[in-house]
Amino acid sequence: MDARTFRQWQSKQHEAEKEYARRILLTPKGSKERRQLLCDAYSDVIGNFLDVYDPGGGESNNSAMVAAVVKSQLTAHGKDYRNSKVFDLGCGGGNLISTLAESGMDVYGVDTSRDAVERAKQKLSKFAMSDHVYLGDFLDYKAPTKFD
């Protein structure tokens, strides 16, 4: 994929993400409609991302690559990625959010695994952000801030 085509794809993906996020936030928490929108968004947006990037092995093995994409997206939309507020849904043990924090981002995460959340908190403690990782179901997660 050449650079122009990639930028067009990237812009289309960003618009799709924004539209899904808008629709999800307007539906009641815990509703069947919201759960279906989340499934649709994941299939559409993440599926298209994986078709283009095909990272394999999950983000935990590709944190640097995913962090570069996050920086690129923020920069492409006029944000200075340093100090940007970024949320990792299903943050696991914190590999990605730790990598993003090293870049100067203000990171937050949620996961349903108690052990994973504890590992993520430990990794973020050196950035004084261990309180930014939450144990819970993202469908009922109340964001403490707005994210970039």
C-alpha positions in Angstrom: 0.0 0.0 0.0 1.5 3.3 -1.0 1.6 6.3 1.4 -1.4 8.1 -0.2 -3.6 5.0 -0.1 -2.5 4.4 3.5 -3.5 7.9 4.5 -6.9 7.5 2.8 -7.4 4.2 4.6 -6.2 5.7 7.9 -8.6 8.6 7.6 -11.5 6.3 6.8 -10.6 4.2 9.8 -10.5 7.2 12.1 -13.9 8.4 10.9 -15.4 4.9 11.5 -13.9 4.8 15.0 -15.3 8.2 15.8 -18.8 7.2 14.5 -18.8 3.9 16.5 -17.6 5.7 19.6 -20.3 8.3 19.2 -23.0 5.7 18.7 -21.8 3.6 21.6 -21.7 6.5 24.0 -25.3 7.4 23.1 -26.7 4.0 23.9 -27.5 2.9 27.5 -24.8 1.1 29.4 -25.4 -2.6 29.7 -28.0 -2.6 26.9 -28.1 -5.3 24.2 -27.9 -2.5 21.6 -24.6 -1.2 23.1 -23.1 -4.7 23.3 -24.0 -5.3 19.6 -22.4 -2.0 18.6 -19.3 -2.9 20.5 -19.1 -6.2 18.7 -19.7 -4.5 15.4 -17.1 -1.9 16.0 -14.5 -4.5 17.1 -15.2 -6.6 14.0 -15.2 -3.7 11.6 -12.4 -1.4 12.9 -10.1 -4.0 14.5 -10.7 -6.4 11.7 -9.7 -3.8 9.1 -6.6 -2.8 11.1 -5.4 -6.4 11.3 -6.1 -6.9 7.6 -3.7 -4.1 6.8 -1.1 -4.5 9.5 -1.4 -8.2 10.2 0.7 -8.0 13.4 0.2 -11.5 14.6 0.8 -12.7 18.1 -1.4 -10.0 19.8 -0.4 -6.5 20.7 1.7 -7.7 23.7 4.3 -8.9 21.2 4.0 -5.7 19.1 3.7 -2.9 21.6 6.3 -0.8 19.9 4.5 -1.1 16.5 1.1 -0.3 18.1 2.6 2.6 20.0 4.0 4.0 16.7 0.5 3.7 15.2 -1.0 5.5 18.2 1.6 8.3 17.9 0.9 8.6 14.2 -2.8 8.8 14.7 -2.5 11.5 17.3 0.0 13.5 15.3 -2.1 13.1 12.1 -5.0 14.7 13.9 -3.0 17.7 15.2 -2.3 16.4 18.7 1.1 16.4 20.4 1.2 12.7 21.6 3.2 13.7 24.6 0.7 14.2 27.5 -2.1 12.9 25.3 -4.7 10.9 27.3 -4.9 7.4 25.9 -7.2 4.5 26.9 -6.4 0.8 26.4 -9.4 -1.4 26.4 -8.4 -4.8 27.6 -5.0 -3.6 28.7 -3.9 -7.0 30.0 -0.6 -6.9 31.8 0.2 -3.4 30.6 2.8 -4.0 27.9 1.2 -1.4 25.6 0.3 1.2 28.1 3.7 1.0 29.6 5.3 1.6 26.2 2.9 4.5 25.6 3.8 5.9 29.1 7.5 5.8 28.2 6.6 8.0 25.3 5.1 10.6 27.6 1.5 9.7 27.2 -1.0 9.8 30.1 -2.4 6.3 29.9 -5.4 4.5 31.3 -6.5 0.9 31.0 -9.2 -1.5 32.0 -9.2 -5.3 32.1 -11.3 -8.1 33.6 -8.3 -10.1 34.9 -7.2 -9.2 38.4 -3.7 -10.7 37.9 -3.3 -8.7 34.6 -4.4 -5.5 36.3 -1.9 -6.0 39.1 0.9 -6.5 36.6 -0.2 -3.4 34.6 -0.3 -1.4 37.8 3.2 -2.5 38.7 4.5 -1.5 35.3 2.9 1.9 35.5 4.1 2.6 39.1 7.4 4.0 37.7 5.3 6.6 35.8 3.1 7.4 38.9 0.1 6.1 36.9 -0.7 2.8 38.7 -4.0 4.3 39.8 -5.0 4.6 36.1 -5.6 0.9 35.6 -9.0 -0.5 36.6 -10.4 -4.0 37.1 -13.7 -4.4 35.5 -16.0 -4.9 32.6 -15.4 -2.1 30.0 -19.2 -2.1 29.2 -19.7 -0.5 32.6 -16.5 1.5 32.8 -16.9 5.1 33.8 -14.0 7.1 32.3 -12.3 9.4 34.8 -11.4 11.8 32.0 -11.8 12.4 28.3 -9.3 10.7 26.0 -7.5 11.9 22.9 
